[in-house]
Amino acid sequence: MRTDSSPGTLPAREHLPAGNAGTPVLDVVIPVYNEEKDLRPCVLRLHEHLTRTFPYAFRVTIADNASTDSTPLVAARLEADIPEVANFRVEQKGRGRALRTVWSASDAPVLAYMDVDLSTDLNALLPLVAPLISGHSDLAIGSRLARASRVVRGPKREFISRAYNLILRGSLQARFSDAQCGFKAIRRDVAQVLLPLVEDTGWFFDTEMLVLAERAGLRIHEVPVDWVDDPDSTVHIVRTATDDLKGVWRIGKALTTGSLPLDRLTRPFGDDPRDRELTNVPKGLARQLVGFCVVGGLSTLFYLLLYSVFRQFSGAQIANALALLVSAVANTAANRRLTFGVRGGGAVRHQAQGLVVFGIGLALTSGSLAALNAAGGHPAHSTELAVLIAANLAATVLRFLLFRAWVFPDRGEIGPDVSTVVAAPTPSSPAYRTSPAPGTPPYGTSAPYAPLPHRRPVPYAQPHPTTQVRAGEAADGSWRDATMQLQPVRPHDTDPGDPR
């Protein structure tokens, strides 16, 4: 069910507004652990590439997660020598922990990360983040398994990567092609709501983030990449694969039980400005009809099978009532999850309402059987099934209408022509307070996030007010396209108030 009024619901995607010259549009994070040899060449090469090709202000952030060699000293020198380089130190190991901590503290509207070995060709960086800047997508990933990708690596890693992605497709119904490529980006407004739901702090962090985002209906953009395997990689393949499989089991169990609050990540109707001109359009009606028909067809087969079994030792009316009761409970549960997308509590109340709908269906089918017996005396079993199918078709139409309007209504709708417009959302705005109560850690974490100390404080944009207006209408009453265009900001263009 769409819950657009929930506190964590994301606003409609917008083209990122041009900010101050001192505020970077892109923050590229490089998580490292004992990379004293490769860190400096990686940062210098990345910085040179961004300076030469990226048309907006940027930052390169080194996320040192508990290195024990001279990596912290190398990172400190880079930060001191290059104005666009920042350095964070995380005192516990885990790539996922480092990314989540740095992304949560960053002020850039687009957040990315790449591995320190730079196995991925940097020419894919601008295509990776462009859909996030334009507002087209929520996340972006590099894919080594796309047809247009060019990959150089050994058969062992190729087999492991493809086998892992097949497992994700088969067990979690993942549709993205490459979960493990160390080349990803996310919008900050999405990260502020999505990251508290991600529990893993290691290598499974990427996969969990993508699965939750996809299940919540967020848009994931894939970019084919050129990728050359690093023969000196320190990744422990067997241990990583074991941890990944444990993570797949944990996420699959959470998705099955509905314990993940994915409604926090829903987008409102009208991401596209053209949609905002439409009025009186039922939300999700076509998708709900398809889902209801599929569930209804399977429920009918289940009902007929149960009726045939119960008919062996009871009369037609008793067999019909028992079969309809069992199939109605299963039908309500399936429609609750698959057709109307309801997660979390309220299952008992929905089942009680479903039983009322079941009573209407029982009256239709029982009345049809009574009329058949009164007309034919002792009808054949095939005739009984035909009459029950016809009665169930009539009951199905009524059941869908009652489910949509009464059992599973869309309580998050504001109105057919009114939407909430959020301008330049920031982490401080109420829309991103995902903790259940003040002082309570967010879902899936052991403690609330806190901004990390930084040698050069980064000015945060002032929060903008949230205004409720008619869809597509400006504050002065005029009608205009809500998309804002970015003005290019070259890396050498600095804010007069910036000491750099």
PETA-V494494 format. One record per pair of residues at least 4 apart in sequence whose C-alpha atoms are under 6 Angstrom apart, sorted by the first residue. I is the first residue (numbers start at 1). J is the second residue. If there is no record, write none. Layout:
BEGIN
I | J
I | J
END
This chain:
BEGIN
1 | 340
1 | 341
1 | 342
3 | 412
4 | 9
4 | 268
4 | 412
5 | 412
7 | 431
8 | 264
8 | 431
8 | 432
8 | 434
9 | 264
9 | 265
9 | 266
10 | 265
10 | 267
12 | 271
13 | 135
13 | 271
14 | 135
15 | 134
15 | 135
15 | 483
15 | 484
16 | 133
17 | 484
17 | 486
18 | 486
18 | 487
21 | 494
21 | 495
22 | 495
24 | 57
24 | 58
24 | 108
25 | 57
25 | 58
25 | 108
25 | 109
26 | 58
26 | 108
26 | 110
26 | 111
27 | 58
27 | 59
27 | 60
27 | 108
27 | 111
28 | 60
28 | 112
28 | 113
29 | 60
29 | 61
29 | 62
29 | 113
30 | 62
30 | 63
30 | 113
30 | 114
31 | 63
31 | 64
32 | 64
33 | 65
33 | 67
34 | 67
34 | 69
34 | 71
35 | 39
35 | 71
36 | 70
36 | 71
43 | 47
50 | 54
55 | 488
55 | 489
55 | 490
56 | 488
56 | 489
56 | 490
57 | 489
57 | 491
59 | 84
59 | 85
60 | 85
61 | 85
61 | 86
61 | 87
62 | 87
63 | 88
63 | 98
64 | 89
64 | 90
65 | 90
65 | 91
65 | 92
65 | 93
65 | 98
66 | 90
66 | 91
66 | 92
66 | 93
78 | 82
79 | 85
79 | 86
94 | 201
94 | 202
95 | 202
96 | 201
96 | 202
96 | 205
97 | 201
99 | 103
100 | 104
105 | 451
109 | 187
109 | 188
110 | 187
110 | 188
111 | 185
111 | 186
112 | 184
112 | 185
113 | 183
113 | 184
114 | 182
114 | 183
115 | 182
119 | 227
119 | 228
120 | 226
120 | 227
121 | 226
126 | 130
128 | 140
131 | 136
131 | 137
132 | 137
137 | 219
138 | 187
138 | 219
139 | 185
139 | 186
139 | 220
140 | 184
140 | 185
140 | 220
140 | 221
140 | 222
141 | 184
141 | 222
142 | 183
142 | 222
142 | 223
142 | 224
142 | 225
143 | 178
143 | 223
143 | 224
143 | 225
144 | 149
144 | 225
146 | 224
148 | 224
149 | 224
149 | 225
149 | 226
150 | 226
151 | 226
151 | 227
151 | 228
152 | 228
152 | 229
153 | 229
155 | 159
159 | 163
167 | 171
168 | 172
168 | 174
169 | 173
169 | 174
179 | 207
190 | 194
191 | 195
196 | 442
196 | 443
197 | 443
197 | 444
199 | 444
200 | 205
201 | 205
204 | 244
213 | 218
214 | 218
216 | 262
216 | 265
236 | 240
237 | 241
248 | 252
254 | 258
254 | 259
258 | 343
258 | 344
270 | 275
270 | 276
276 | 471
276 | 472
279 | 416
279 | 417
280 | 416
288 | 292
288 | 339
291 | 339
292 | 296
292 | 339
293 | 297
295 | 299
299 | 303
303 | 323
303 | 327
306 | 323
307 | 311
307 | 319
307 | 320
307 | 323
310 | 319
311 | 319
316 | 320
320 | 324
324 | 328
327 | 331
332 | 336
334 | 338
335 | 339
336 | 340
336 | 342
337 | 341
337 | 342
350 | 354
358 | 362
361 | 395
362 | 366
363 | 367
365 | 388
365 | 391
372 | 376
373 | 377
388 | 392
392 | 396
395 | 399
399 | 403
402 | 406
403 | 407
403 | 408
404 | 408
404 | 409
405 | 409
418 | 470
418 | 471
419 | 471
420 | 468
422 | 466
426 | 463
427 | 432
435 | 442
441 | 447
441 | 448
473 | 478
473 | 479
474 | 478
474 | 479
END
